[in-house]
Amino acid sequence: QVQLEESGGGLVQFGGSLRLSCASSGVLFRLYPMRWYRQAPGKQRELVASITREGVTNYADFVKGRFTISRDNAKATGYLQLNSLKPEDTAVYYCNLDLGLRGNSWGQGTQVTVSS
């Protein structure tokens, strides 16, 4: 059974930083692309960043230059470094593993709150 567990969220002031982690189990993590999404209250879930199994990254325009996605395949863990945080970054952040024909696996989410 595939499991993803996010951690690292919290309350931070405007301009602060956080590092989110996504620990996986029950899956060969290194084989699959990973994504981070977020969902703010009353809004749809949106894609924040993605990383292929080879390490190629892509970012939504609203986080380019501020967030960095990475992965450590040896630890079967993905990361999202959040810098220069703004109040509009407040959301629940979810990691996602694209398992191809097996579908997608999601974590339970971690809350990020940025105060102004």
N, C-alpha and C positions, 0 to 999 in steps of 0.2 A: 504494500500500500504506500503510495506516494504521499509524503507529508512535507509541507513547507511551513516554517515558523519564522515570522518577522520579529525583530526586536530593534531597540535603539531609538524609538520615538520618544517624544516628551514635549515639554513647554520650553520655548526658547524666545529670546527677545529679537526684535527686528535687527537684521544684520548678522545674527548668530549662525551657528553651524550644528549639524547633527550627522551622525553616521548610522544609517540603517543597515541591518544585516538580515539575510534570508538563509536560514539553515535548512538543508534538505535531507531527507532520508527515504529509503525505499526506492531509490531511483539512481541510475548512472548519470549523475548531474552533468558531467562533462560532455554528454552527448547532445544536450538540448539548449536551444536559445532561451534566454531568460529576459523577462521584462519587469519593469516597475510601473504600476498604475497608481493613480490616486483618485479619491472621491471626496469632494467637499459636500457639506450639508446642502441638500436641495439640488445638487448638480449630478450630471452623469459621470460615470467613471471615465477617466481619460488616461491615455498612455503618456508616461513621463520619459522613459528611456528604455532602450533595449540593447542587448549584447548577444552576439552570435556565439556559438560554441568555440569559434576561432578567436573570439575577442574583439570583433568589429562592433563598434558602438554607434548608436544613433540617439538623437535627443529631440524632444519637442522644443519648438522655438522658445517657449516661455521659460525654459530652464537652461538653455544653452549658455555655457560659460559660467554657470553657477553650480550645477549638479554634475557628478561624475559617477557613472556606473562601472562596476568591475566585478570580477569573479575570481575565486580561488578554487579551481577544480579539485585540488588535493584535499581541500577541506569541505568540498561539496557545498560551498557557501557563496552567495552573491551579496553585493554591497551597493549601497547608494549613498554617496557623500553629498550632503546638502550644505552649500555655503551661501552666504549673502541672503539669508532667508527673509521673506517678506510675509506680511499678514495674509496675502492671497495664496500663499503656499500651504496654509492651514487645511488639512485634509487627513483622511485615513489613507495610508500608503500600503499597497498590496504588492507582493511579488507574485510572479506568474512564470510557470515553466511550460513551454510549448512542447508537448509530447507527440506532436504530429498526429498520426491516425488515432492515437489513444486520447486525443483531446488536450485539454489544458488543466493544469493543476494550480490551485490558488492557496495562498496562506490566509490567515485569519485577519491580517491587517495590523498596522501599528499607527497610533494617533500622533500626528505632528501638529502642534499648535504654536503659532508665531504671534507674539504680542507686539503691539505697536508702541 
